[in-house]
Amino acid sequence: MFSATGSDLLLFSQLKDTKGGKLWSRVIEGINHPLLKRDIDSAFKLDRAINFPNRKRVILIIDSLDEVGGFENELEEVTSDLMNHQIYPVWTCREDNWNKAQIPETGSLV
């Protein structure tokens, strides 16, 4: 379990240089925290792994989506699954790379 205080948790996932198969496994690998096991295969399991008393909100910043490419069709599914467990993803990369990679905008699901 993560040791934390307060009600919010900010996590960061760096997709560049990850080697996972699907987008989800690359997001988990990109978090790179010693207490987070690589076998977390769902947002439910991630939510349980990062649970701590009084936790209300988790913001997960996921950087360099354009660095891994080919996952555009998984983006909405991963986003929805995370948000269904009150883990709010913020997907980032340089705007010109986002456009060049033709990554669709999922819009806000909040």
Long-range contacts (C-beta under 8 A, 24 or more apart in sequence): 1-35, 1-49, 1-50, 1-51, 1-52, 2-33, 2-35, 2-49, 2-50, 2-51, 2-52, 3-52, 4-52, 4-55, 6-54, 7-54, 7-55, 7-56, 7-57, 8-55, 8-56, 8-57, 8-58, 8-59, 9-50, 9-52, 9-55, 9-57, 9-58, 9-59, 10-58, 10-59, 10-61, 11-50, 11-58, 11-59, 11-60, 11-61, 12-60, 12-61, 12-63, 13-60, 13-61, 13-62, 13-63, 14-63, 14-64, 15-62, 15-63, 15-64, 15-65, 15-67, 15-68, 16-63, 16-64, 16-67, 16-68, 17-67, 18-68, 22-71, 22-74, 23-68, 23-71, 23-74, 23-75, 23-78, 24-74, 24-78, 24-81, 26-68, 26-71, 27-60, 27-62, 27-78, 30-62, 30-63, 42-81, 43-81, 43-82, 43-84, 43-85, 43-87, 44-85, 46-82, 46-85, 46-87, 47-85, 47-86, 47-87, 56-86, 57-86, 57-88, 58-86, 58-87, 58-88, 59-87, 59-88, 59-90, 60-87, 60-88, 60-89, 60-90, 61-89, 61-90, 61-92, 62-89, 62-90, 62-91, 62-92, 63-92, 63-93, 64-92, 64-93, 65-91, 65-92, 65-93, 65-98, 65-101, 65-103, 66-93, 66-94, 66-97, 66-98, 66-100, 66-101, 66-103, 67-93, 69-101, 72-101, 72-102, 72-103, 72-104, 75-103, 75-104, 75-106, 76-104, 76-106, 79-106, 79-109, 80-109, 83-109, 83-110
